[in-house]
Amino acid sequence: MDENVDLEPFEELEAMDREPGEIVVGLDIGTTKICCIVGEVFEDRVDVIGTGTVPSNGLRKGVVVNIESTVNSIRQAIKLAEESARIDLRSNEVYVGIAGNHIKGFNSPGIVAVNNREIKKSDIDDVINAARTVKISENQRVIHVMPQEYMVDDHTGIQNPLGMTGVRLVTNVHIVTADIGAVHNLVTCCNKAGLEVAELVLESIASANAVLSHDEMELGVALVDIGGGTTDLAVFCDGTIRHTREIALGGHNLTNDLSVGLRTPLQEAERLKEDFGGAISSIIKPNLVVDVPTVGDREPRKVTQKVLVDIIEARMIEILEMIDRELVASGQKNKINGGIVITGGTALLANIVDLAEQIFDLPVRIGYPSGVGGKLEEIYSPRCTTATGLVLFGRNKSKEIQNREPSALDRLKGWVKKIM
């Protein structure tokens, strides 16, 4: 995409006549594409009212390496989303996905004494704070603290201890940290594009909101989000997060392998992957031939489709076997009774489910976005699960804020506002 495209401040867009709802914006800043989805939140549903997707320039393996190019791509995606939704997004905060192998996930326990009285919201906050006071590297910052379960005295597996009575309150939380520099660069790009970041969200956590069912999370499920630059793993069991991991391999590695192996430009390799690629070469007929463009003025070469799929299959096996080893090492694989869900752009690769079932020895399905209405035809693809999930994450965060008990400071602000 031409980086010199006119990027003057967006013109005010006339809002459509429609029932008003809260606007939530999800922005997936990926290695190969940037996807912006605008959701309108009502009490009983979320409608997609605008989308904008453009090729991504300026990222490598999920990390910003060129701020100017990334800002340019974000602006173009936002402009398309504004035109689609017919609203100005400059006044809205956005929920932004973050990925990359700089991200670390680990579990941490916390404990507080409640002295045989009723457990209050402040006690829950205290035990979570106790769990998060763990030493982390100086170049990392916490982006998520997600409670897994609570224990009141000898009673385990409690999801919400509020109102219970006991002597001791214990919790286990899953903490996700990210490199401070990577976080700063991502937020800087959004700010330079005229956006305020509401929250950075681990992409696999966002995607889970859009593709996993409540039953799957209770039974035990692993989400494998294969993006352009990274593969993100998230394991859920008993309704909560259990394990996360980022692997610095993704769909771009398949494209690069084709480019090198077939001696063709990257752009052509991407087209060949989408048009003729697959995950299992043994089912490809050996007499099928593909024209492979070459560099310079040379004539295209004839290559069998089986050779092309052989190259892709080797890399896909490597990625999926790395995920399988991670599941075994984490101790979570025997808890995955609901199977594996694969999403992200690479999930569209032909026969990937069959290959994954061979490697994981578990049932596998492709994850498509769900839980939203509106312009479904524009987002119903594994490519859009993260951006859709970011909108749903923002909706849930907004509900939490609305249902939260007001603090003394909040009540004082409300009292002053009434007087004024």
C-alpha positions, -999 to 999 in steps of 0.1 A, spaced: 0 0 0 13 34 -9 26 51 23 22 85 7 -16 83 6 -33 115 18 -38 112 55 -52 146 63 -74 147 95 -106 128 90 -136 148 79 -166 148 103 -188 120 93 -226 124 95 -240 98 119 -268 76 106 -303 78 121 -302 48 145 -309 39 180 -279 51 201 -256 27 219 -222 28 235 -194 27 209 -166 3 215 -136 0 191 -113 -29 187 -79 -25 169 -59 -55 159 -24 -43 150 -9 -74 134 22 -82 115 4 -87 81 -28 -67 86 -44 -40 107 -81 -46 114 -104 -21 131 -139 -31 141 -165 -6 155 -191 -21 177 -223 -6 191 -232 -20 225 -268 -24 236 -282 -42 267 -288 -74 250 -264 -74 220 -233 -60 203 -237 -49 166 -208 -44 143 -214 -11 125 -181 -5 108 -149 -22 98 -115 -12 82 -88 -36 72 -55 -27 55 -21 -44 50 3 -38 79 36 -20 74 61 -15 102 57 -46 124 78 -78 126 67 -107 147 40 -86 164 65 -59 175 67 -23 160 99 -18 141 89 13 121 67 38 139 60 60 109 48 31 87 27 16 115 10 50 122 3 53 85 -14 19 84 -34 25 116 -47 58 102 -58 41 70 -76 13 89 -93 39 112 -104 60 82 -120 30 65 -138 20 97 -151 56 102 -164 57 66 -180 23 71 -196 32 105 -203 68 94 -190 82 127 -159 100 139 -137 78 161 -113 104 174 -133 109 206 -134 71 214 -109 51 232 -97 19 215 -89 -16 228 -57 -27 212 -43 -62 208 -8 -70 217 13 -101 208 50 -111 204 74 -135 221 84 -107 246 51 -115 264 53 -138 294 25 -156 312 27 -173 346 6 -182 376 10 -167 411 -7 -173 445 -20 -147 470 -33 -150 506 -49 -127 531 -64 -131 566 -101 -123 570 -104 -133 607 -136 -153 605 -158 -126 591 -178 -120 559 -155 -115 529 -159 -80 513 -150 -66 479 -119 -50 495 -107 -84 507 -109 -98 472 -89 -67 459 -64 -73 486 -58 -109 479 -54 -102 441 -29 -74 450 -10 -99 472 -8 -123 443 4 -97 418 33 -85 441 57 -109 425 91 -99 412 93 -94 375 120 -83 351 127 -45 351 120 -43 314 85 -59 318 52 -44 329 20 -62 339 -9 -60 314 -33 -86 328 -40 -101 363 -67 -127 359 -80 -146 389 -83 -183 383 -101 -194 415 -104 -186 452 -101 -208 483 -118 -199 516 -102 -220 543 -104 -256 531 -130 -249 504 -115 -248 469 -127 -240 434 -147 -209 444 -153 -185 415 -166 -156 437 -161 -156 475 -180 -123 481 -202 -127 512 -187 -160 524 -172 -163 559 -138 -177 567 -104 -172 584 -82 -172 553 -88 -161 517 -64 -175 490 -64 -170 453 -44 -181 422 -41 -156 394 -26 -157 359 -3 -127 352 7 -116 318 36 -92 313 49 -74 282 82 -56 273 80 -20 283 96 -8 251 72 -28 229 42 -15 249 54 21 247 59 19 209 25 4 203 8 31 224 29 58 207 17 46 173 -19 48 184 -15 83 199 3 96 168 -27 82 147 -50 104 169 -63 76 191 -64 71 229 -57 35 241 -83 23 267 -64 -10 273 -38 -33 258 -52 -68 255 -33 -100 249 -45 -111 215 -53 -147 225 -74 -135 254 -93 -112 230 -98 -139 204 -111 -163 232 -140 -138 237 -151 -142 201 -146 -179 194 -148 -200 226 -181 -211 242 -188 -212 279 -191 -250 278 -157 -253 261 -140 -231 287 -156 -252 315 -147 -285 299 -111 -275 290 -100 -260 256 -69 -247 240 -71 -217 217 -43 -216 190 -43 -182 172 -20 -184 142 -14 -149 131 10 -135 106 40 -130 129 32 -150 160 12 -180 172 -7 -174 205 -17 -201 228 -43 -198 256 -56 -227 277 -89 -225 296 -104 -250 321 -131 -248 347 -142 -215 331 -110 -196 336 -75 -190 320 -49 -215 329 -19 -210 306 -7 -186 279 23 -187 256 36 -167 226 56 -184 198 75 -163 173 63 -182 142 32 -176 121 17 -174 87 45 -151 74 70 -179 79 49 -201 55 50 -173 30 87 -167 34 95 -204 31 76 -205 -2 94 -173 -14 128 -189 -7 120 -224 -18 103 -215 -50 125 -184 -57 96 -161 -61 88 -126 -46 70 -125 -12 39 -110 -27 36 -139 -52 44 -164 -25 15 -151 -4 -9 -154 -34 3 -190 -41 -2 -199 -5 -38 -186 -5 -47 -200 -40 -29 -234 -39 -16 -240 -4 -25 -268 20 -14 -285 52 -11 -321 39 8 -328 7 0 -365 5 -35 -358 -7 -24 -336 -36 -24 -352 -70 11 -353 -84 2 -341 -119 -13 -307 -108 11 -280 -120 13 -243 -108 28 -213 -126 54 -197 -102 64 -162 -111 102 -154 -109 122 -123 -104 133 -101 -133 120 -107 -168 122 -145 -167 93 -166 -177 72 -182 -149 84 -217 -139 62 -248 -137 61 -264 -103 38 -292 -91 13 -282 -64 26 -311 -43 61 -294 -40 44 -262 -30 23 -279 -3 54 -299 9 71 -267 18 40 -254 37 34 -287 55 69 -289 69 65 -255 86 30 -262 98 42 -294 114 69 -274 132 45 -248 146 18 -273 157 44 -296 173 58 -267 192 23 -260 205 18 -296 214 51 -297 234 41 -265 252 8 -281 262 25 -312 276 52 -292 294 25 -269 310 7 -299 324 -25 -288 308 -29 -312 279 -47 -339 298 -73 -312 309 -83 -303 274 -115 -323 271 -131 -298 248 -104 -301 221 -84 -274 202 -98 -243 185 -75 -229 157 -81 -193 145 -62 -165 128 -56 -161 91 -36 -193 88 -66 -213 100 -80 -209 65 -52 -232 51 -67 -262 35 -67 -294 56 -52 -278 86 -78 -294 109 -67 -329 97 -30 -322 103 -37 -307 137 -58 -336 148 -30 -360 138 -4 -340 159 -26 -332 190 -46 -364 190 -75 -343 200 -106 -330 182 -99 -297 164 -122 -270 149 -117 -237 132 -128 -207 152 -150 -180 135 -161 -148 153 -194 -151 172 -213 -132 198 -220 -101 176 -246 -90 151 -247 -62 125 -223 -64 95 -214 -101 100 -205 -105 63 -175 -82 68 -161 -100 99 -170 -136 95 -135 -149 90 -108 -163 113 -88 -133 103 -111 -110 122 -114 -130 155 -90 -108 175 -105 -75 165 -140 -89 172 -128 -102 205 -114 -68 214 -148 -52 209 -164 -79 232 -136 -75 257 -144 -37 258 -181 -44 262 -173 -67 292 -149 -41 307 -176 -14 304 -201 -37 322 -176 -43 350 -171 -5 355 -209 1 355 -215 -27 381 -186 -17 403 -194 -2 437 -186 35 436 -155 45 457 -156 73 482 -139 95 456 -165 86 430 -193 95 454 -176 128 462 -173 136 425 -209 128 420 -219 150 449 -199 179 436 -213 174 401 -249 176 415 -241 208 434 -225 224 403 
